[in-house]
Amino acid sequence: MASKLALFLFLTLSCSVHLLVSSFEFQVGGSNGWVVPPANDTKIYNDWASENRFQIDDTVRFKYRKDSVMEVSEQDYKNCNSTHPNFFSNTGNTVFRFSHPGAFYFISGVSGHCQKGQRMIVKVMMSHEYETPPPPGGHPGKSSAHSISADSSSGLLSLVLVQFVFSYVASCLF
């Protein structure tokens, strides 16, 4: 009986720790990456961002060619001003981690791209505001050129599997 109780406590702690450190990586632009959107869909990045729920320690990955990504102030976002970025990268594969709640403003650093819609506002919630995990693959009703990366989907699958095993073991013990 003592070994069953020890196993039960171990599984309980393991599941709790996984929930505390869980974060997601979001792929901006899906398979298309961080590109100038089509002229008839200039709000595509903001629409995608508003369909997802971002938490502290989540990351967004920008993949692009011959471009850049900048995190800027709200005013610089509104004016597509790239002269004073808070963050700049032109590596072609940029990962940005959200370290605090609030709004984050991203623009392309290439002249004219921001004006054509290559910009995005991400709102990071405080932990108590985050009620449900984002759905794998983004919004269920849209074709998802913008979706959660496979890393976060497999993390969610692992969590479900661990919870299933935990429930099974608990039912056997009690």
C-alpha positions in Angstrom: 0.0 0.0 0.0 2.9 2.4 0.8 4.3 1.9 -2.7 0.9 2.7 -4.3 0.7 5.9 -2.2 4.2 6.9 -3.2 3.4 6.3 -6.9 0.2 8.3 -6.5 2.1 11.2 -5.0 4.8 11.1 -7.6 2.3 11.2 -10.4 0.4 14.1 -8.7 3.6 16.1 -8.4 4.8 15.3 -11.9 1.5 16.5 -13.4 1.5 19.7 -11.3 5.1 20.6 -12.3 4.3 20.1 -16.0 1.3 22.4 -15.7 3.4 25.1 -14.1 6.1 25.2 -16.8 3.9 24.7 -19.8 4.4 27.2 -22.6 3.7 27.4 -26.3 5.6 28.4 -29.3 3.4 30.0 -32.0 4.5 30.0 -35.6 3.8 33.4 -37.1 2.6 33.1 -40.7 2.3 29.3 -40.6 4.0 27.6 -43.5 4.2 30.9 -45.4 6.2 32.6 -42.6 6.6 36.3 -41.9 5.8 37.8 -45.3 4.0 40.8 -46.8 0.3 39.8 -46.8 -1.9 39.9 -49.9 -3.3 43.3 -50.6 -6.9 42.0 -49.9 -5.9 40.6 -46.4 -3.7 43.2 -44.7 -5.1 42.4 -41.3 -4.2 38.7 -41.4 -1.5 38.8 -38.7 -3.7 40.8 -36.2 -6.7 38.5 -37.0 -4.5 35.5 -36.2 -3.1 37.0 -33.0 -6.6 37.9 -31.7 -7.7 34.3 -32.2 -4.9 33.0 -29.9 -4.3 33.4 -26.2 -0.7 34.3 -25.3 0.8 33.8 -21.8 4.0 34.9 -20.2 6.9 32.7 -21.4 5.1 31.8 -24.6 7.2 32.4 -27.7 6.5 33.5 -31.3 8.7 32.3 -34.1 9.1 34.4 -37.2 10.6 32.7 -40.3 11.4 34.9 -43.2 13.8 35.7 -46.1 15.4 39.0 -46.9 13.3 40.7 -44.2 13.4 41.5 -40.5 11.2 41.7 -37.4 11.1 44.5 -34.8 9.2 44.9 -31.6 8.4 48.6 -31.3 6.3 51.0 -29.2 2.6 51.5 -29.9 3.3 54.9 -31.5 6.0 53.5 -33.8 3.6 50.6 -34.7 0.8 53.1 -35.7 3.3 55.1 -37.8 5.2 52.1 -39.2 8.4 53.8 -37.8 11.3 51.4 -37.7 14.0 53.8 -36.4 13.8 53.0 -32.6 13.0 49.3 -32.1 12.9 47.8 -28.7 14.0 44.5 -30.4 15.4 43.8 -33.8 16.4 40.6 -35.6 17.2 39.8 -39.2 18.4 36.2 -38.8 15.6 34.6 -40.9 14.4 32.5 -37.9 13.6 34.7 -34.9 12.1 33.5 -31.6 10.7 36.2 -29.3 9.7 35.3 -25.7 7.0 37.2 -23.9 8.4 38.1 -20.5 5.5 40.1 -19.1 1.8 40.8 -19.8 0.6 43.5 -22.0 0.6 44.5 -25.7 3.6 43.8 -28.0 3.8 45.5 -31.3 5.7 43.9 -34.2 6.6 45.3 -37.6 8.8 44.4 -40.5 11.9 46.5 -40.7 12.0 46.5 -44.5 10.8 49.8 -46.0 7.2 49.7 -47.1 6.3 46.2 -45.7 4.7 47.5 -42.5 2.5 49.9 -44.6 1.4 46.8 -46.6 0.2 45.0 -43.5 3.3 43.2 -42.3 2.7 44.1 -38.7 1.0 42.5 -35.7 -0.2 43.3 -32.2 0.1 40.5 -29.6 -1.7 40.8 -26.3 -0.1 38.7 -23.5 -2.5 38.0 -20.7 -1.8 37.8 -17.0 -2.0 34.2 -15.8 -5.4 34.7 -14.2 -6.8 36.0 -17.5 -5.8 32.9 -19.3 -8.8 30.6 -19.1 -8.5 28.0 -21.9 -5.5 26.8 -23.9 -5.3 27.9 -27.6 -6.7 25.3 -30.0 -4.1 23.3 -31.9 -4.0 24.7 -35.5 -5.5 28.1 -34.7 -9.1 29.0 -35.3 -11.1 25.9 -36.3 -13.1 27.6 -39.0 -10.3 29.1 -41.0 -7.6 27.6 -43.2 -4.6 28.1 -41.0 -1.7 29.7 -42.7 -1.1 30.9 -39.2 -1.1 28.1 -36.6 0.5 26.8 -33.4 3.7 25.0 -34.1 4.0 21.2 -33.8 6.0 21.7 -30.6 3.1 23.1 -28.7 0.7 20.5 -30.2 2.9 17.6 -29.0 3.2 19.3 -25.6 -0.6 19.4 -25.3 -0.8 15.7 -26.4 1.8 14.8 -23.8 -0.2 16.6 -21.1 -3.4 14.7 -22.1 -1.5 11.4 -22.1 0.0 12.1 -18.6 -3.5 13.0 -17.3 -4.9 9.8 -18.8 -2.2 7.6 -17.1 -2.7 9.5 -13.9 -6.5 8.9 -13.9 -6.0 5.2 -14.7 -3.5 4.7 -11.9 -5.6 6.6 -9.4 -8.7 4.4 -10.4 -6.6 1.2 -9.8 -5.4 2.5 -6.4 -8.8 3.5 -5.1 
